[in-house]
Amino acid sequence: MPRYFFHVKDGDTSLDHDGVVFSSVEEAKSQALETMGEILRDEGRNPWTAETWRMHVMDEDGKTVCQLYFAGNSKSTGKTEPFAATELLP
């Protein structure tokens, strides 16, 4: 089964040197979402700094599986700019 590596950049860069074995890419993507949620919930970091956090998931061959981005901003411009979810996809 393939091994996947979950690298995080959130002001600091944390490289995953060990990785985790999953049976599929979909399992790795699901774990990426779960892990990003845990980081936001449990790490005690302030998500409202407008700094973008990124999780970059790679397979054992060094190929990108997915990337997750998160940025929080507590300052409102008073404008709402709608967007479609498809605008977030590469």
N, C-alpha and C positions, 0 to 999 in steps of 0.2 A: 504494500500500500504506500502511496506517496506521502511525503512529508511536506508540510507547509510552514512558512515562517511569517510571523506577524511583527512587522517593524512599526514603531510608533514615533511620530515627531510631534511634540507638543510644547515647543520652546526648547526642549532637550530632545535628543535623538536616542531612542532605545532600540537597539538591534537585537532581534531574536536569533541567537546562535544555536539553539536547541531544536526549535520547531516542534510541531505536533503532527502525528500521523492521522490522516483521515482517509476514508474509503472513496471520497469523491470531492470534486471541486465545490459542489453545492454544500457539502458539510463544512468545508473550510470557510465558505462565504457566510454561512449561518453562524459559525463560531466568531467570525470577525465582527458581525453585528452585535452579538452577545457580549463580546469582550469590550467593544467600544462603549456599550451601555454601562458595563461594570466600571470602566475607567471613569466615566462621567459621574457615576453615582457614588463610588466608593473611595476614590483617590483624594477627595477633599480639595480638588483644584477648582479655581474659579472659572466657570465656562463663559463668563460675560466680559472677557477682556478683548473681544473682537479678534483675538489671535486664532488663526486656523490651525486645528489639530488634524493630523492625517495618520491613517493606518494603511500601510502598504503590505499586501499579502502576496508572497511569492512562493512558487513551488520549488522543489529541490533542484530543478534545472535553471533557476534564476529568472523564470518567466513570471511576469505579473499576472496574478489571478484576479485581483480587484484592489481598488483603493477606496477608502472611506474618508470623507472630509467632514469636519464639524467646526463651525464658528458661531459663537454667540455674541450678540451685541445688544446691550440694554439701552442704547441711545436711540431714540426715535426721531426720524426726520419729519414725521407727520404725514408722510406719503406711504402709500401701499402700492407696491409694484407686483402685480400678479405674475406668476410663471407657471409653466407646465412642468410636471415631474420629468418629462423627457428632456428638458433643458439641462438637467443634472447629469445625464448620461453622456458618455463619450461618443 
